[in-house]
Amino acid sequence: MLNLQDMSAELAASYDLEPSLTLVDEMRDIYERVDRVLPEVEFAGYAPYIRAINRLKAERNAVILAHNYMTPQIYHGVADVVGDSLQLAIAATKVDAEVIVQCGVHFMAETSKILNPQKTVLIPDATAGCSLAASVTSADIARMRAEYPGAPVVSYVNTTAAVKAASDICCTSANAVQIVDAMEGDTVIMTPDGFLAQNVARESRKRVVYWQGSCIVHEQYTAAELREYRAHDPGLKIIAHPECQPEVAEEADYTGSTSGMIDWVRDNRPEKVMLVTECSMASNIADSVPDVEFAKPCNLCPYMKKITLEKILWSLHRMGEEVTVPAEHLEPARAAVERMIDLSQRLNV
């Protein structure tokens, strides 16, 4: 467990971390990507950390992979690659750096380690978990296989290495329908997100049976809430993540992965849009679409928000916390992830 007080004291003794408006001017190219959501005086507090992290990355031969739910100062300030789970998994197979710092939750860091067993993979806070990953075990997979003999198991990447190892193939929200449709047989087992599985079943040719896990962010949204937003603002466009309830997905103008949602906004340029997902998504793309107004229902992911600039700096400073995967899980988990990547590339999804 990180001792935040000791961490802050050691970092302050090792780096110049005093807020600096001068640094804001020097980092104008970064600040202009976030100026719609971060006042200069606030960015002045982040700038010294961004400078120190970017210098340490070069010294450590490190690369930072950051999920779309990271805060703007991480997403735009220090990340080398940003994206959804599929994009980050693919990027993890291509990095040349010796060190990967995963700015996301623990299963994402495990995925990077699975794909790069010879590299050092760090996560700034090892307690950054995931309600979906915690909802299913390899024993649960075995029970599902016994209930539906012969049915292939498609597990969301939001799972532990042990669950990936017990699965036939992984999927993300960006490719789930195509992965399921590509499986042999009439019935496919999906774990662990029950809402994603139900949304996939609406579009798939297969019979989809599923484990009933859910995301603590997306399960909170309701169709009634979305209808209230529309009634208040009839011109509002609503786009939702498929981890939401099926009724929410039906109410939305578009449903897709985080990368799909970003692309939809940039391609369609609605006058006003609401992203039915984690809060930071809208903040991270706001400056790239200045003509779009964002309505912001805000459900924060408490796990994603455990990753901060201070903890990223500490991770590179101390080279911790290192992520490992048990040897017995490594090869079968890698096979499940690589099958997903290979199939996604063949299907162009």
C-alpha positions as CSV (number, residue, x, y, z in Angstrom):
1,M,0.0,0.0,0.0
2,L,1.4,3.4,-1.0
3,N,2.1,5.8,1.9
4,L,1.0,9.0,0.1
5,Q,2.5,11.3,2.7
6,D,6.0,9.7,2.4
7,M,5.6,9.5,-1.4
8,S,4.9,13.3,-1.6
9,A,7.8,14.1,0.7
10,E,10.3,12.1,-1.3
11,L,9.2,13.4,-4.6
12,A,9.3,17.0,-3.3
13,A,12.9,16.4,-2.2
14,S,13.9,15.0,-5.6
15,Y,12.1,17.2,-8.1
16,D,11.0,20.9,-8.4
17,L,7.3,20.5,-8.1
18,E,6.3,24.0,-7.2
19,P,3.3,25.3,-9.4
20,S,4.6,27.4,-12.2
21,L,2.9,29.7,-14.7
22,T,6.2,30.0,-16.5
23,L,6.0,26.3,-17.2
24,V,2.5,26.7,-18.5
25,D,3.9,29.1,-21.2
26,E,6.7,26.7,-22.0
27,M,4.1,23.9,-22.3
28,R,1.7,25.9,-24.4
29,D,1.4,23.2,-27.0
30,I,0.1,20.8,-24.3
31,Y,-2.0,23.4,-22.5
32,E,-3.9,24.3,-25.7
33,R,-5.3,20.7,-25.8
34,V,-6.9,21.1,-22.3
35,D,-7.6,24.8,-22.0
36,R,-11.4,24.3,-22.3
37,V,-11.4,22.1,-19.2
38,L,-8.4,23.2,-17.1
39,P,-7.8,26.9,-16.0
40,E,-4.2,28.1,-16.3
41,V,-3.8,28.3,-12.6
42,E,-4.8,24.7,-12.2
43,F,-2.5,23.5,-15.0
44,A,0.3,25.4,-13.4
45,G,0.1,22.9,-10.5
46,Y,0.3,19.9,-13.0
47,A,3.0,21.3,-15.2
48,P,6.0,20.5,-12.9
49,Y,4.8,16.9,-12.7
50,I,4.4,16.6,-16.5
51,R,7.9,18.0,-17.0
52,A,9.4,15.5,-14.5
53,I,7.5,12.5,-15.8
54,N,8.5,13.2,-19.4
55,R,12.1,13.6,-18.5
56,L,12.1,10.4,-16.5
57,K,10.4,8.5,-19.4
58,A,13.5,9.3,-21.5
59,E,15.9,8.2,-18.8
60,R,14.1,5.0,-18.1
61,N,13.3,4.1,-21.7
62,A,9.7,4.0,-20.8
63,V,6.4,4.5,-22.6
64,I,3.1,5.4,-21.1
65,L,-0.1,3.7,-22.3
66,A,-3.2,5.6,-21.1
67,H,-6.9,4.7,-21.3
68,N,-9.5,7.1,-22.5
69,Y,-10.8,7.5,-18.9
70,M,-7.6,9.1,-17.7
71,T,-7.8,12.7,-16.6
72,P,-6.9,15.4,-19.2
73,Q,-3.5,16.2,-17.6
74,I,-2.5,12.6,-18.0
75,Y,-4.2,11.9,-21.3
76,H,-2.6,15.0,-23.0
77,G,0.3,15.7,-20.7
78,V,2.3,12.5,-20.4
79,A,0.7,9.7,-22.4
80,D,2.5,8.3,-25.5
81,V,-0.4,6.2,-26.6
82,V,-4.1,6.7,-25.7
83,G,-7.1,4.6,-26.6
84,D,-9.6,2.0,-25.6
85,S,-8.7,-1.5,-24.3
86,L,-8.3,-2.9,-27.8
87,Q,-6.1,0.0,-29.0
88,L,-3.9,-0.3,-25.9
89,A,-3.6,-4.1,-26.3
90,I,-2.5,-3.7,-29.9
91,A,-0.1,-0.9,-28.9
92,A,1.4,-3.1,-26.2
93,T,2.5,-5.5,-28.9
94,K,4.4,-2.8,-30.8
95,V,6.3,-0.8,-28.1
96,D,10.1,-0.8,-28.3
97,A,10.6,0.7,-24.9
98,E,12.0,-1.5,-22.1
99,V,9.4,-0.2,-19.6
100,I,5.6,0.1,-20.0
101,V,3.7,2.3,-17.5
102,Q,0.0,1.4,-17.7
103,C,-2.3,4.3,-16.9
104,G,-5.5,2.5,-16.4
105,V,-6.7,-0.3,-14.2
106,H,-4.9,-3.5,-13.1
107,F,-6.3,-5.9,-15.8
108,M,-4.9,-3.5,-18.5
109,A,-1.4,-3.7,-17.0
110,E,-1.8,-7.5,-16.8
111,T,-2.7,-7.5,-20.5
112,S,0.4,-5.5,-21.4
113,K,2.5,-8.0,-19.3
114,I,0.9,-11.0,-21.0
115,L,1.8,-9.5,-24.4
116,N,5.3,-8.4,-23.2
117,P,6.5,-10.9,-20.7
118,Q,10.1,-9.8,-21.2
119,K,9.4,-6.1,-20.5
120,T,8.9,-4.4,-17.2
121,V,5.3,-3.3,-16.7
122,L,4.4,-0.8,-14.0
123,I,1.1,0.4,-12.7
124,P,1.1,3.6,-10.7
125,D,-1.4,2.2,-8.2
126,A,-1.8,-1.6,-7.9
127,T,-5.1,-1.1,-6.1
128,A,-6.7,0.3,-9.3
129,G,-9.0,-2.6,-9.8
130,C,-12.2,-3.1,-11.8
131,S,-15.7,-4.2,-10.7
132,L,-16.0,-6.4,-13.9
133,A,-12.7,-8.1,-13.4
134,A,-13.6,-8.8,-9.8
135,S,-17.0,-10.3,-10.7
136,V,-15.8,-13.6,-12.3
137,T,-13.2,-16.3,-11.6
138,S,-11.8,-19.2,-13.6
139,A,-14.0,-21.5,-11.5
140,D,-17.0,-19.5,-12.7
141,I,-15.8,-20.1,-16.3
142,A,-15.6,-23.9,-15.6
143,R,-19.2,-23.9,-14.3
144,M,-20.4,-22.1,-17.4
145,R,-18.6,-24.6,-19.6
146,A,-20.3,-27.4,-17.7
147,E,-23.7,-25.8,-18.2
148,Y,-23.2,-25.3,-21.9
149,P,-20.9,-28.1,-23.1
150,G,-18.9,-27.3,-26.2
151,A,-19.8,-23.6,-26.3
152,P,-16.8,-21.3,-26.8
153,V,-16.0,-18.8,-24.0
154,V,-15.5,-15.2,-25.1
155,S,-14.2,-13.1,-22.2
156,Y,-14.1,-9.3,-22.1
157,V,-10.6,-8.0,-21.7
158,N,-11.9,-6.5,-18.4
159,T,-10.8,-9.7,-16.7
160,T,-7.9,-11.1,-14.7
161,A,-5.1,-13.1,-16.4
162,A,-6.5,-16.2,-14.8
163,V,-9.9,-15.7,-16.5
164,K,-8.3,-14.9,-19.8
165,A,-6.3,-18.1,-19.5
166,A,-9.6,-20.1,-18.9
167,S,-11.2,-18.5,-22.0
168,D,-11.0,-19.4,-25.7
169,I,-10.7,-15.8,-26.9
170,C,-11.0,-12.2,-25.5
171,C,-13.1,-9.3,-26.9
172,T,-13.5,-5.6,-26.3
173,S,-16.6,-3.5,-26.7
174,A,-15.2,-2.4,-30.0
175,N,-15.1,-5.9,-31.5
176,A,-17.5,-8.0,-29.4
177,V,-20.2,-8.6,-32.0
178,Q,-17.7,-9.6,-34.7
179,I,-15.8,-11.9,-32.3
180,V,-18.9,-13.6,-31.1
181,D,-20.2,-14.1,-34.7
182,A,-16.9,-15.6,-35.7
183,M,-17.1,-18.4,-33.1
184,E,-18.1,-21.9,-34.1
185,G,-21.4,-23.4,-33.0
186,D,-24.8,-21.8,-32.2
187,T,-24.1,-20.9,-28.6
188,V,-21.4,-18.6,-27.2
189,I,-20.6,-17.9,-23.6
190,M,-19.7,-14.3,-22.7
191,T,-18.2,-13.2,-19.5
192,P,-18.2,-11.1,-17.3
193,D,-20.4,-8.2,-18.5
194,G,-24.0,-9.1,-18.7
195,F,-25.2,-5.8,-20.2
196,L,-22.5,-6.0,-22.9
197,A,-23.5,-9.6,-23.7
198,Q,-27.2,-8.6,-23.9
199,N,-26.3,-5.7,-26.3
200,V,-24.2,-8.0,-28.4
201,A,-27.0,-10.6,-28.5
202,R,-29.3,-8.0,-30.1
203,E,-26.9,-7.7,-33.1
204,S,-25.4,-11.2,-33.2
205,R,-26.4,-14.3,-35.2
206,K,-25.5,-16.4,-32.2
207,R,-27.3,-17.5,-29.0
208,V,-25.4,-15.6,-26.3
209,V,-25.4,-16.9,-22.7
210,Y,-23.6,-14.8,-20.1
211,W,-22.2,-14.2,-16.7
212,Q,-24.0,-11.4,-14.9
213,G,-21.3,-8.9,-14.0
214,S,-21.5,-5.2,-14.5
215,C,-19.4,-2.0,-14.5
216,I,-20.0,0.3,-11.5
217,V,-19.9,3.3,-13.8
218,H,-22.2,2.2,-16.6
219,E,-24.7,0.3,-14.6
220,Q,-25.9,3.5,-13.0
221,Y,-27.3,5.1,-16.1
222,T,-31.0,4.5,-16.8
223,A,-33.2,4.9,-19.9
224,A,-35.6,7.2,-17.9
225,E,-32.6,9.5,-17.0
226,L,-31.8,9.8,-20.7
227,R,-35.4,10.5,-21.7
228,E,-35.4,13.3,-19.1
229,Y,-32.3,14.8,-20.7
230,R,-34.0,14.7,-24.1
231,A,-37.2,16.3,-22.8
232,H,-35.1,19.1,-21.4
233,D,-33.0,19.5,-24.5
234,P,-34.7,18.0,-27.6
235,G,-31.7,18.6,-29.9
236,L,-29.3,16.7,-27.6
237,K,-27.5,13.7,-29.2
238,I,-26.8,10.8,-26.8
239,I,-24.1,8.2,-27.4
240,A,-23.7,5.4,-25.0
241,H,-21.2,2.7,-24.1
242,P,-22.4,-1.0,-24.6
243,E,-21.6,-1.7,-20.9
244,C,-24.8,0.2,-20.2
245,Q,-28.2,-1.5,-19.7
246,P,-29.8,-2.6,-23.0
247,E,-32.6,0.0,-22.4
248,V,-30.0,2.7,-22.2
249,A,-28.4,1.5,-25.5
250,E,-31.8,1.5,-27.2
251,E,-32.4,5.1,-26.1
252,A,-29.1,6.3,-27.4
253,D,-28.4,7.7,-30.9
254,Y,-25.2,5.7,-31.1
255,T,-23.7,2.9,-29.0
256,G,-20.0,2.0,-29.2
257,S,-16.7,1.6,-27.5
258,T,-14.8,4.6,-26.1
259,S,-12.8,4.9,-29.4
260,G,-16.0,4.6,-31.4
261,M,-17.7,7.3,-29.3
262,I,-14.8,9.6,-29.9
263,D,-14.8,9.0,-33.6
264,W,-18.6,9.5,-33.8
265,V,-18.3,12.9,-32.1
266,R,-15.4,14.0,-34.4
267,D,-17.2,12.7,-37.6
268,N,-20.7,14.0,-36.8
269,R,-19.9,17.2,-34.9
270,P,-23.3,17.5,-33.2
271,E,-24.1,20.9,-31.7
272,K,-24.6,19.3,-28.3
273,V,-23.8,15.8,-27.2
274,M,-23.9,13.7,-24.1
275,L,-21.4,10.8,-23.6
276,V,-23.0,8.1,-21.4
277,T,-19.8,6.8,-20.0
278,E,-17.0,7.8,-17.6
279,C,-16.6,11.6,-17.0
280,S,-13.1,12.2,-18.4
281,M,-14.0,11.1,-21.9
282,A,-15.7,14.5,-22.7
283,S,-12.9,16.5,-21.1
284,N,-10.2,14.6,-23.1
285,I,-11.7,15.4,-26.5
286,A,-13.3,18.8,-25.8
287,D,-10.5,20.9,-27.2
288,S,-10.3,18.9,-30.5
289,V,-14.0,19.6,-31.2
290,P,-14.4,23.3,-30.1
291,D,-17.7,23.6,-32.0
292,V,-19.3,20.8,-29.9
293,E,-21.0,21.4,-26.5
294,F,-20.9,18.6,-24.1
295,A,-23.6,17.8,-21.6
296,K,-21.9,16.1,-18.7
297,P,-23.7,13.5,-16.6
298,C,-20.8,12.5,-14.5
299,N,-20.2,9.0,-13.2
300,L,-16.6,8.7,-12.1
301,C,-14.7,5.5,-12.1
302,P,-13.1,5.4,-8.6
303,Y,-10.5,2.9,-9.8
304,M,-9.3,4.9,-12.9
305,K,-9.1,8.0,-10.7
306,K,-6.6,6.3,-8.5
307,I,-4.0,7.0,-11.3
308,T,-2.6,10.5,-10.8
309,L,0.3,12.4,-12.1
310,E,2.0,12.2,-8.7
311,K,1.7,8.4,-8.6
312,I,3.0,8.1,-12.2
313,L,6.0,10.2,-11.2
314,W,6.5,8.0,-8.2
315,S,6.2,4.8,-10.3
316,L,9.0,6.0,-12.6
317,H,11.0,7.4,-9.8
318,R,11.0,4.1,-7.8
319,M,10.3,1.7,-10.7
320,G,7.2,0.4,-9.0
321,E,4.6,-1.1,-8.8
322,E,5.7,-3.9,-11.1
323,V,3.0,-6.2,-12.5
324,T,3.6,-9.9,-12.8
325,V,1.5,-12.8,-14.2
326,P,1.8,-16.3,-12.8
327,A,3.6,-18.6,-15.3
328,E,0.7,-21.0,-15.5
329,H,-1.6,-18.3,-16.8
330,L,0.8,-16.5,-19.1
331,E,0.7,-18.6,-22.2
332,P,-3.0,-19.5,-22.3
333,A,-3.9,-15.9,-21.5
334,R,-1.6,-14.6,-24.2
335,A,-3.2,-17.0,-26.7
336,A,-6.7,-15.7,-25.9
337,V,-5.6,-12.1,-26.3
338,E,-3.6,-12.7,-29.5
339,R,-6.6,-14.6,-31.0
340,M,-8.6,-11.5,-30.4
341,I,-6.1,-9.1,-31.9
342,D,-5.5,-11.4,-35.0
343,L,-9.2,-11.9,-35.6
344,S,-9.9,-8.2,-35.1
345,Q,-7.2,-7.3,-37.7
346,R,-8.5,-9.9,-40.2
347,L,-12.1,-8.6,-39.7
348,N,-10.9,-5.0,-39.8
349,V,-12.6,-4.1,-36.5
